[in-house]
Amino acid sequence: MIDELRRRAEQRVREQAAEKAELGRAISPEELRLVLHDLRVHQIELEMQNEELRRTQADLEASRARYFDLYDLAPVGYFTINEDGLILEANFTAATLLGVARGALIKQPLTRFIVPEDQDRYYLHRKRLFATGARQFLDLQLRRENGTQFWARFEATAAPDADGATQVCRAVVSDVSERKRLEEERLRFEQELREMQKAESLARMAGAIAHHFNNQLGVIMGNLELSLGEPPVDAGPLTDALQATRRAAEVSGLLLTYLGQSSGNHAPLDLSESCRKSLPMLLAAMPEGVALEPHLPAPGPVVNANAVQLQLMLTNLITNAWEAGGGRQTPIHLTVKTVSAAEIPTSHRFAVGWRPRDQDYACLEVIDAGHGIEERELERIFEPFFTTRFTGRGLGLPVVLGILHAHSGGLVVKSKRGRGSGSAFRAYLPVSAEKAARLTDIAAQGAEREEPWTGTVLLVEDEETLRRTTRTMLARLGFTVLETKDGIEAVEMFRLHKDTIRFVLCDVTMPYMDGWGTLAALRTLAPGIRVILTSGYDEAHVMADDYDERPQAFLGKPFQLNALRDAIRRALAKPEN
């Protein structure tokens, strides 16, 4: 720079010298000094300008770097889109979100990356933006170049383009897939909570109804049987009434099964063998032309279950399958297999809130070729008495779910509405490590007759009509009956007559002092007293709690003379506690 200035100064001096020579005089020292001064000032000005240029250049480069960081490397995608929907500009983040090079986005329609079902929503979003100029928000699904999809949040504003003649859309796009997943999970949990609260409320109501219903059925059934005599006489109306009462008792029992309060005694069973033994009965009940195709491995997975309830579950699933066919000759596939907990689907899993443990499960699968189930009906098919068929009574599938609940299992349904689409019901039961017990046919019990019974019985029952009926039944069997309406009265009565009372027949659900409290109080007075507990609830449900004192027998309501006789037989036969 200095050399250049010197060269220019010398050139200027020569030029001025030439001018002076033309004028006939030489350059004076003063003039030469002024020239040098001007040149020095000019040199400093140039240096200052050069420094300013360097600072400006540095600021420009810093600004470009900030722009790159703020725009191209922003944590969200930026798009500039014209009124025709073409991408005019995009940052690197936007290109990364869509899985393409940034240059490949320019002049491309954004709709190329929007899933078909959201195209109309995006069109209305853009139309509203340009029409109103107001800021717009939209959640939609985008498809990357590799075909994967993700949820994106659009925040768009309208602005004039560079020449001000038209408008462009400036959009901020962010990946909200995780937020959507958490939101859906929250909604699912809230729905599950509502369903669980609904099921709990329904269970309390149905349980209370079943309990009180069984008490009243006990009165009707007992009096009808007493009226028929022993042995029963052939009295048509009374016999029909007794049979109808028994059927009503079955419905009440099914309600308790739906609630998971009727699990019965469990034993390790081979699931394939249990299904195989039920095949003749299932085939006999199926309509002509419906083919049952079993796929039962031998040996099959072992489950800890109640054989009678397994048979009831299988019967209900098969019945549901052939009813789904609407009388058509369609095959039904019955399959037993073992799966891991990870293989159990999460969608359409029942009961709501059921989570398989980290272990193997036995899967009982029934597949039909019926008309399938509407999506909106899938959540209702397990409600008691809900049915879409004229032939159904609406308890088959709820009972299946109740049995699985009592066995720590669950159910998964896969179905699609349409002729021949069919449904698949997969019941899952925890696999047991125990060896399967041998299945035996249920035989009649108590063929032998005892000597006529005598002695005193203490009857404890809060329902007056049922207490009166039970007293008559006990008297029919030969006993003298002392009766009380609650546990407190029973303890006082027992204190007065404990030396003559052979056993106590006591209700479980009573005011003031329940059956368990009464049992404990009686055992403090006479440790060896034999007690039969009776309830409208299932035995397994009643006996589930861990009480120190246990009864010699349990008698479920409603009961007939034979059931009462059998309970007394068991109570008197067992050794004293």
C-alpha positions, 0 to 999 in steps of 0.5 A, spaced: 500 500 500 505 504 501 509 503 495 503 504 491 502 511 494 509 512 493 509 511 486 503 515 485 506 521 489 512 521 485 507 520 479 504 526 481 510 530 483 513 529 476 506 531 473 506 538 477 514 539 475 512 538 468 506 543 469 511 548 472 516 547 467 511 549 462 510 555 466 517 556 466 519 555 473 521 549 478 517 546 484 518 550 490 520 546 496 513 548 500 509 546 494 513 539 495 511 539 502 504 540 501 504 535 496 507 530 501 502 532 506 496 531 502 498 524 500 499 522 507 492 524 509 490 520 503 494 514 505 491 514 512 484 515 509 485 509 505 487 505 511 481 507 515 477 505 509 480 499 509 479 497 516 472 499 516 471 494 510 475 489 513 470 490 519 464 490 515 466 483 511 467 480 518 460 482 520 457 480 514 460 473 515 458 473 522 451 475 520 451 469 514 453 464 520 448 466 524 443 466 519 445 459 517 445 457 524 438 460 525 435 458 519 438 452 516 440 449 522 434 451 526 430 445 530 424 446 526 423 446 519 422 452 515 418 453 508 416 458 504 410 456 499 407 460 494 400 460 492 400 454 488 403 450 493 410 450 491 416 450 495 420 456 494 425 455 499 426 450 505 432 450 510 436 444 512 432 441 517 425 441 513 429 437 508 432 432 513 425 431 516 422 429 509 428 425 508 431 429 501 436 433 499 434 441 500 435 442 492 430 437 491 425 440 494 425 447 491 419 448 486 416 441 488 409 441 491 408 440 499 402 435 497 407 430 495 409 429 502 402 429 505 398 423 506 392 422 502 387 422 508 390 429 510 390 432 503 383 436 504 385 438 510 392 441 508 388 445 502 383 448 506 388 450 511 392 454 506 386 457 503 384 459 509 391 462 510 391 466 504 384 468 504 384 471 512 391 473 513 391 470 520 396 465 523 393 458 522 395 452 525 394 444 523 397 437 525 397 432 519 401 426 517 407 427 512 410 421 509 418 421 508 421 419 501 423 412 504 415 411 506 415 412 513 410 417 516 410 422 522 406 427 525 407 434 524 405 441 526 404 447 521 404 454 524 403 458 518 403 466 516 402 469 510 407 475 507 408 479 501 413 476 496 420 479 494 416 484 489 410 485 493 405 482 487 403 476 490 403 472 497 407 467 500 406 462 506 411 462 511 411 455 515 414 453 521 414 445 521 416 441 527 415 433 528 410 432 534 410 424 533 412 423 540 407 428 543 402 425 539 404 418 542 404 421 549 397 424 548 394 418 545 397 414 550 394 419 555 387 418 552 387 411 552 389 411 559 383 415 561 379 411 557 381 405 560 380 408 567 373 410 565 372 403 563 375 400 569 370 405 573 364 403 569 366 395 570 367 396 577 361 400 578 357 394 574 360 389 578 358 392 584 351 392 582 351 386 578 354 382 585 349 385 589 343 384 585 346 376 584 346 376 592 339 378 593 336 375 587 339 368 590 336 369 596 329 370 593 330 364 589 332 360 595 326 362 598 322 360 591 326 354 590 326 351 597 318 352 598 317 349 591 321 343 593 318 342 600 311 342 596 313 337 591 315 332 597 320 327 597 321 323 593 317 329 589 310 328 586 309 329 579 305 336 579 306 339 573 305 346 574 310 346 581 315 342 577 315 347 571 316 352 576 322 349 580 325 348 573 324 355 571 327 357 578 333 353 577 334 356 570 334 363 573 339 361 578 343 359 572 343 366 570 345 369 577 351 364 577 353 366 570 352 374 572 357 372 578 362 368 573 362 374 569 364 378 575 370 373 576 367 371 582 366 364 580 372 361 579 371 354 582 377 350 585 383 350 580 388 344 578 393 344 573 390 341 566 392 340 559 389 345 555 389 341 549 386 335 553 381 339 556 378 341 549 379 334 546 374 331 551 369 337 550 369 336 542 363 330 542 359 335 546 361 341 542 359 337 535 353 335 538 350 342 539 353 345 533 348 346 527 348 341 521 353 343 516 358 347 520 365 344 521 369 344 527 377 344 525 381 342 531 388 343 531 390 341 538 398 339 540 399 333 544 401 334 549 398 341 550 400 347 554 398 346 562 394 351 565 392 352 572 384 352 571 377 349 573 375 344 568 368 346 568 369 353 567 374 351 561 369 347 558 364 353 559 369 358 556 370 353 550 362 352 549 361 359 549 366 361 544 364 356 539 357 357 540 359 365 538 363 362 532 357 358 529 352 363 531 356 368 527 355 364 521 348 366 521 346 359 519 351 358 513 356 352 512 362 355 514 368 352 518 370 354 525 378 353 527 379 351 534 387 352 535 391 351 542 398 354 542 403 357 547 406 364 546 410 369 550 407 375 553 410 379 547 407 376 542 400 378 545 397 384 541 395 390 545 389 392 540 382 390 542 385 387 548 380 385 554 379 386 560 380 393 559 387 394 563 389 387 563 397 387 562 400 380 561 406 378 565 413 376 563 411 369 562 409 364 557 401 364 555 397 358 553 392 361 547 386 358 546 384 361 539 377 360 535 376 363 528 370 363 524 368 366 517 362 370 519 360 377 518 365 380 523 364 385 528 363 393 527 368 397 530 364 401 535 361 394 537 367 391 539 367 395 546 360 393 547 360 385 546 363 384 553 357 388 556 352 383 560 346 382 556 348 386 550 347 382 543 346 383 536 343 377 535 336 374 535 338 368 538 343 370 543 341 372 550 348 376 551 351 373 557 356 368 553 362 373 551 361 376 558 362 370 562 368 368 557 371 374 560 369 373 567 372 366 567 379 369 564 379 374 569 378 369 575 384 365 571 389 371 571 388 371 563 385 376 558 382 376 551 384 379 544 379 380 539 381 381 531 375 382 527 372 386 521 365 387 518 363 384 512 360 377 509 366 372 510 371 377 514 370 373 520 373 374 527 378 371 531 377 370 539 384 369 542 384 367 550 390 367 554 391 363 560 398 363 564 402 357 563 403 353 569 410 349 571 406 344 574 404 337 571 397 336 569 392 332 573 388 327 570 381 329 567 376 325 570 368 325 568 364 328 573 360 323 577 354 323 582 356 324 589 353 321 595 350 315 593 349 312 600 344 314 605 346 316 612 342 314 618 336 319 619 339 325 622 337 328 629 340 334 634 339 341 634 342 346 628 343 353 629 341 357 623 343 364 622 340 368 616 338 375 616 333 374 610 326 372 614 323 368 608 329 365 606 330 363 614 323 360 614 324 356 608 331 353 610 328 352 617 323 347 614 328 344 610 332 342 616 326 340 620 325 335 614 331 332 614 330 331 622 333 337 625 331 341 631 332 348 629 334 354 633 334 361 629 337 368 629 337 374 624 344 376 625 351 374 628 350 378 635 344 374 636 347 367 634 353 368 639 348 369 645 344 363 642 350 359 642 352 361 649 346 358 652 345 352 647 352 350 645 352 343 649 346 341 644 348 344 638 351 339 633 353 345 627 351 352 625 348 354 618 350 361 617 350 366 612 356 370 610 353 377 608 349 380 614 348 386 618 352 388 625 356 382 625 358 378 618 359 370 617 366 370 618 366 374 625 360 370 627 364 364 626 370 367 629 366 368 635 363 361 636 370 358 635 372 362 641 366 359 645 367 352 642 373 351 638 370 344 635 364 347 633 362 345 626 360 351 621 357 351 614 357 358 611 352 360 606 352 365 601 349 368 594 356 369 592 361 364 589 365 359 594 372 361 591 370 369 592 367 368 599 373 363 601 379 368 598 380 372 604 385 369 609 381 368 615 384 364 621 378 360 622 375 356 616 368 353 616 367 345 615 363 346 608 360 352 604 353 352 601 352 356 595 345 360 594 340 358 592 340 351 594 335 345 594 335 339 599 340 335 596 345 340 596 343 342 603 344 335 605 351 334 601 353 340 605 351 337 612 354 330 610 361 334 609 361 338 615 359 332 620 364 328 616 370 332 617 374 332 623 374 337 628 378 343 627 
